[in-house]
């Protein structure tokens, strides 16, 4: 590589030196020729008019030298022309000054013309060099721009290939809510072409958008960074499509909102299968519920029947009559408790959602449970974090949830005593509340059934408390988890954080 690059440079240098030598030879030849004409004219005894003409010929090599070598070349050529002309003027033209002042002025003009013309040549050379550099930079910039354009075209083709290949429908929406692009999967899903969609508002391309345009508006206005909902869309052709719709913001490098990206995935088949599973699960739950109700009612009725028979055989014995009456009342209270819990489960009250401080709810629950826990030799510790964001919830129903969980924890340690630890934390999207005890734990075989109706590990329990807790948490768009071992049990309740109205504005 070095040999390949050095050979052209050497050739250029040699060519440049040859051009310089040639120009110097031409200049010298012209100076010698003009000087020879002066001498030849003197030898022939010619007229002074010829000398006036020949002295002007010295400007030719001077101008040529200035043109080739610039200001320095013009000055040196003027000096080279001045020496023979000065000698000739001194010997044949009456000297340089005095009566023949024009001879001296002629030499001055040699230098003036050579320097000025050379300066002009140098100026033009600098401009040419600058223009050449600018041209090189422009060519380099154009080449880079062309390469970047090719890269952008390749990236665009690659992106379009991805959008054409994925099975999920993808629509991009501008800042005004109008559709800008649609991929083929979305066209097939909605039964409409991109030509008929762009650039219409996204809500107008459906007969019923199921709230999709509202999600897009929230994202574009900055109220939400993204949304994820299961929607039922009705296309213009009347086709109903169950989709999982995700809407997220599309931003420029500087942070300016360019629009939104809407991804829709057809889950109609999954929805149908899910509904079948739900129906089957409901039937199974109904069977378990019926069996549980029959079991819970049959036992008290049997005891009441036996107590009534005892009354019949008591022969008005007041002691036996009183004992049988007490048993009948206890069993009736038990039946009433079962029926009340069953009604709470079957006909739950509609929650009233407000911004709720979880810490305040926990404090209210502890007011009810501290004395009850102390009687069972159970201590309650709090690890409630500060600055926990509020949640949107029904505070009374949350109290019912935490009261039930704390009560169950206390009852699991009535014989052994222990400690209950209540902790809170937040990850930005959810507030997590954990209730952990040091009791004997729940057997692994029973852990998956704790939320089933009428399942209880205590003889006196109805088995509906945790079922109601699970239903309440579901209605709050949260979730509850349970873990247990030989060192205790922990319930973890997660509730979504309340969205601040000032966020994103």
Secondary structure, DSSP 8 states (H G I E B T S, - for coil): -HHHHHHHHHHHHHHHHHHHHHHHHHHHHHHHHHHHHHHHHHHHT--HHHHHHHHHHHHHHHHHHHHHHHHHHHHHHHHHHHHHHHHHHHHHSS-SSGGGHHHHHHHHHHHHHHHHHHHHHHHHHHHHHHHHHHHHHHHHHHHHHHHHHHHHHHHHHHHHHHHHH-SSEEEEEETTSBEEEE-HHHHHHHT--HHHHTTSBGGGGEEE-TTHHHHHHHHHTTS-SEEEEEEEEEETTS-EEEEEEEEEEEE-TTS-EEEEEEEEEE-HHHHHHHHHHHHHHHHHHHHHHHHHHHHHHHHHHHHHHHHHHHHHHSTT-HHHHHHHHHHHHHHHHHHHHHHHHHHHHHS------EEE-HHHHHHHHHHHHHHHHHHTTEEEEEEE-SS---EEE-HHHHHHHHHHHHHHHHHHTTTT-EEEEEEEEE-SSEEEEEEEE-SS---HHHHTTTTSTT--SSTT--S-HHHHHHHHHHHTT-EEEEEEETTEEEEEEEEEB---TTTT-
